[in-house]
Amino acid sequence: MVESDATVEAWRRVRALTQGPEALAPANAVAERAGITPTLARALVALTADRPTSMRELAGALRCDASYVTAVVDGLEQHGLARRTAHPTDRRIKVVELTAEGAALAGRLQAALDVAPEALRALSPTDLQALLRVLRKT
């Protein structure tokens, strides 16, 4: 599929705005202060505080191989941020749940991710509402 120049440019700008260094810097700073890697931070944010998450679900959320998730969860456990247990009804499935410390750190990471980059904060109220209208269509 060949995309129009405008589509390509829009997609590149959205990626730069949401995935660029400025957008991720606040969360990376929280992770660094906590002594964890950005990968462990991503895993913490992907985990649900109110219910255990299967290793397979976590792999899907992180878009990685299940064997890699094992190493990620090992790291979370080593930092006391999560624990791995057997699924309550299917002992073949391993689930991951946040510890109280992990849930608190995940909350701080999410709050840091919610800090909008300067380019977005600089939009006028009219432009911001126009952007929201477009984004809500997706």
N, C-alpha and C positions, 0 to 999 in steps of 0.2 A: 504494500500500500504506500503510495506516494502522498506525503502530507504537503499542504500548502506552506509557503514560506511563513505566513502569519501563524499557522498552527505550530510550526516548529519553533518559531521565536517565542510564542506564548508559553509553550511547554518548557523551553529552556529557562525562561524568566521565572516561572513558577518553581521549578526545581532549584534554581539559584536562591530564590527567596526562602524556600522552606527547608532546603538541605545544605545550604551554604554555611561557611564557618560562622558568620554572624548569628544565624538562626540557632545553631547548635552550641554556641559558646556558653550561654548560661547553664545549660544542662551539663556540658562537659566540665564546667567549673565545679558544680555540685558533686559530680562523680569523682573528680580529682580530690576534692576536700574529703570525701568519704573513703578514698583510697581504693576505688574500683575503676575498672576500665570502661570505656564507652560501650563496649559490648555487654558487659554485665549491667550497665545502666539501662540499655535498651531492653534487656530481658526483664529487669524489674518493672519497667513501665508496661511491658506486655503482659505481665502476670496480673491476674484479677485478685484483689485483696479479699473479696468475700467468698471465694470458692477455689478449691484446688484446680490446677490446670494440668492436663495431661502433657507428657513430654512431646507427643505428636502435635498437639495444639500449639505448644510453645515453638516448636520447629517451624510450623506454618506461619506463626506470627512474626518470627524472625527471618523467615524465608531462607532457611538453612537446612542442612542434612540432620537427621535425628542423631547421628553419632557426634556431631558437633555440639548439639544441645546438651549432651551428657557432660562435656567439658565445661560448658557455660554453667550448668546447674552445680557441678562440682565447685566452681568458683563462688557461686552464690552461697553454697553451704559453708565453704571455708571462711567466708566473711560473716557468717551467722545471719544472713539475709533471707534464706529460704531453707525449706527442708523437703526432702523427697520421701514419699511413702507409697505404699501400694494403694491402688484404687479400692474404695470400700466394697464394691460389688464384683470387681474383676481383678484379682490379684496379679494377673499377667501385665496389667497396665500400671505404669509408674506415674504418679502425679506430683506436682510441685506446688507448695503453698508458701506464701510469704510469712516470715516471722513478724513479730511486732516491729522490730527494728527495720526489717525489709519493707514493710508497709509504710512506715514513716519516711524512709528514704525515697521510696517510689513516689510518695506524695510531694516531696521536695523536688524531685526530678521533674514530675509532671508540671508543677508550678513554674519551674524554670523553662520548660518547653513552651509554656503558655505565654511567655514574654515575647511579644511580637517584635520582629526586626524593625529597625528605624525606618526603612523604606515603607513599611506598612503603616507605622504610626504617623508618618508624615503625610499620609493621604488626607485630603479634605473629607469632611463628613459626607458630602455628596458622592465623591469618588469611592469612599468606603462602602456606602450603601449600594452603589452600582456594582462593585466587586462582589458583595454579598449576594446580590440578585443573581449574578452569573454563577457563582459557586453553588448556590442552593439548587440550581437546575441539574447539577450532576448527581 
